[in-house]
Amino acid sequence: QPEGGKHTYWRIDKVDIVSKWSAIYRCTSMAPPENVLVPGRQTWHVQLFAKIGDNSEDLVRREYTPISTTKQWEQGKCDLLVKIYPDGEMTSWLRTKRPGHELLFSNPRATLQVPSLTVDASLEAFSSVLLVVGGTGITAALQVLEQYCNADMQGIPVTLIYSCRRDDVLMAQAIDTWALASSQGGQSRKAILALTDTMGSASPSFPFAIAPERSELDKTFSGLRIIDGRVSEDFLFGELVALPKPIRTVVCGPEAMNVAVESMLGNSPCAASLLITVLEA
């Protein structure tokens, strides 16, 4: 057992392959789960622990943001969306696990405070929110979108820019549903999907999964604006200009993406009006 905090074993009930690289692990608690977070005022994550290798005495630990809710956690259900990296120690281990296997999770831990979207509570005022996320960083963004559906935050416009590889589009239906709900009045919402090239010669973890064509995405998701290529400086500037200032900006993706986006934000004409939070996915 790892030291510090409460930990619970969870059984994998089902593994849903959702792209050539990613899968959702749907789990049920083996014991009554605990949740000490304040409902509706924090986004959250869990730690997954694993003993990897026959001779290893130390537990490997990684943090994951569930796509299920804290209420579902309290009911003994937790869904993790995981990208399986070919050279990833934890994800390569997880790739071998099937329904019936058990996983060791920590209790929920706070990621960001709500509504400030900062690690520690903040009273800095802002007039809109911009989320720039990549890959499985979409899981952190979905929690923010869920929290900002609350009545007391309906007046704050939210723009989501989600960058992913063409063969690893994740949670598009959930994003589309969120964006389309703005047409019913209330919160101003915009969702942009930026499709980048595939990983070239790398062999995907789930080669038989079908990656939707761009035309299929356009036809299926009317709430998404879909663009080709990485998020450029000019494109990002255009979205910043359109939002009321100041802007709470949350960046969440792989380290290289975070560095690039943070640099673009710092070079933007709106830089002085940005309150930036960076999370690594």
N, C-alpha and C positions, 0 to 999 in steps of 0.2 A: 504494500500500500504506500502511495506517495505521502510525504509529510505535508502538514498544513491544510486546513480546510476539510470540508466533507467531500467524500467521493462515493459514487454509486456505480454498480455494474448494470449495464444495459444490454439487452439481447437484440441482435440484428433480426428484424422480422422480414425485411425485404430490401433488395438492392435494385433501384430503378436506374438503368443507364439512360442518360439524358443527352449525351453528345458523344463524339468520338473520344473525348478526354475525361468526361466527368460523369459522376453518378450520385444519386441521392441514397443515403443509408438511413432507412426508416427503423427506428429503435423503440423498444419498450423497456421501462425500468424494471429491474429485478427486485427492487425494494422501494418503499415510499420515498419519492424524491422530495428535496427541500428547495425552497426558493426564498431568499432573504431580500431580493431586490424590491424597490418601491414600484408598484404597478404603474405603467404608463409614463414613467419619468426617467427611464434609462434604456439605452440599447444594451445588448448583452452578448456574451460569448461563453463558451465552455472550454475547458482543457481536456484533451484526450491523452491518456497515458497508455504506453505499450512497452512490454519487454521484448526487444527485437534482437534476435541472434541467440544461439544456444548458450554462449558463454557470458552473455551480458548480465550484469547484476543491476545496472542502472536502468531506470525507466525513461524512455523517450517521451517528451511532452510537446504537444502542438496545440495551438489555439484555433478554434473553429467557431464561426457564427452560424447558429441554426437558422433554417428558413421556417421553422415552426415557432410558435409563440410561447411566452412564459406560462400562459394558462395551460397550454398543451403539455408543457413540461410538468406542471403540477398534477396533471392528469396521467402522467407516466408515459408521455409520448415525446419523441425528439427526432427531428429530421435534419440530417447534415448533408449539405451539398459540397462534394469534395472533388477537386481536380486531381487526377492521378498523374503525377510527374514520373517519367521513366527513371529518374535518378533520385526521387524523393524517398527518404528513409521511411517516414511514417506512411506516406500514401502507397508506396510499393508493398508495405506490409498489409495495409488495409485492403489493397486490391485482392489479396488472397482470402479474405474473410467472406463467408457465405452466411445466409440466414441460419440462425441457431448459434452462431458464435457470439461471445460476450465482449463488450468494450467497457473500459473504465473511464468514466467522466467525472470531472469536478462538478460542484454545484455551479449555477449561473454566476457569472462575474460581470460587473458593470463595464461597458466599453465607453459610451458617451452619455453625458447628462442631457436631459431633454427639458426645455427646448433649446438650451444654449449650444448643443452639439460640440461640447468640449469635454476633455477628460475629467477636469475638475469643474465644479459649478462656476458659472460666470454670469454676470449681469450686463455684459456688453450688449447694446441694442443693435439689432439689424432688421432690415426691411424685406429681405428675400433670402432664399437658400439655393445654392448651386452644388450639386453632387457630381463629381467627376470620378468615375470608378472604372476599373478594368478587371476582367477575368472574374474570379470568385469574389472580388470586392463587391459584386452586386448583392451579396448576402447582407452586408452591412448597410447598403443603401436601402434595401427593402425594409429593414427594420425602421430606418428613419422615415421612409414614406408612410409606413403604418402609423407611427407615432404622430406624424403631422396631419393625419386625417382627423385627429381629435378636434372638437369644436373650437377650443380656445386658440388653435393655430391655423384655422381655416383661412384667415386673412393674409397669410404669408405665401407669396408665390414661390413655387419650387420648380427648378429645372434639373433634370437628370440627364447626364451624358454618360453613356455606357459603351465602353470600347471592348471588343472581344474578337477573337479569331473566327473566321467564317465557319469553321468546323467545331466551334465550341460556344455557340450561342445559348445562354442560360437564362431561364426565368422570363423569357420574352412575353409569355401569356400574362404573367402577373404584372409586368411593367405596362403592357398594353391596357389591361383592365384598370390599373391605377390612373393612367393618362386619360382614358375615355370618361372616367367618372367626373372629370372637371367640366364636361359639357352639360352636366346636370346642375350647374351653378355652383357658387362657392369658390373654392380655391383655384387659383390659376396654376395649371400644371403643364409641363412640357417634357417629353421623353424623346431622347435622340439615341439611336443605335449606330455606332461607328464600327464597320466591319473591316478588320485587317486581314492580311494574308495568313494562310495556314502555316504550320510549322515546317514546311518543306519536306525534307527526307525523313524526318522523325516519324517513327511508327506509333500511331495512336494506341491508347490503352484499350479502346473498344472499336476495333477497325470495322466491325459490321454495322455499327450505328449509322443511321442515315443523317447527313447534314443537309438541312433545307437550302434550296437555291434562293438567291436574292429575290427572284420574281415571286417565289412562294411566300417569303417573308412579307413582301410588299402587299400581297393579296390578303394574307391572313391577319396582319396586325395594322389596323387603320389608325391606331392611336400613336404609333411610332413614326418618327421621321428617321429614315435610314440613309446613311451616307457611306461612301466607300473610302477606306484609308484611315490612317491614324488621325487623331484630333490635332489639327494644326493651330498655330498661334492665331492666325487671322480668324479662324472659325471660333475659337475660344473667346477672342475679343468681342466678336459679334454677339455672342450669348451674354457676355458680361454687360455690355452696353445696354442690352434690352431689359435688364433686371433693375428694380429699385435698389438704391444704395442706402446704407452699407449692405454687403452681401456676406452671409456666413457661407463659406466655401469648404466643403469636405472632400478630400482627395483620398481614395482608397484603391490600391492596386499593387502590383509587383513593384519592387523598389525602383527599378529603372524608370517605370512610368511615373511614379510619384515624383521623382527628381525632375523629370522633364516637365511635368505639368506645373509643379511648384515654380520652376524657373519661368515658364510662360506667364503664370499669374503675376510674378514679381515684375515682369517686363510690360505688363498691360497698362493702358492709360488709367485703368480703374484701381491700380495697385493699392493706393492709399485708402480705398473704400472696402478692402477685402479683409475679412477675419478668417484666417485659414487654419483648418484642422487637418492633419495628415495621419492616416492609418495605413499600416502595411497589411496587404491581403495574403 
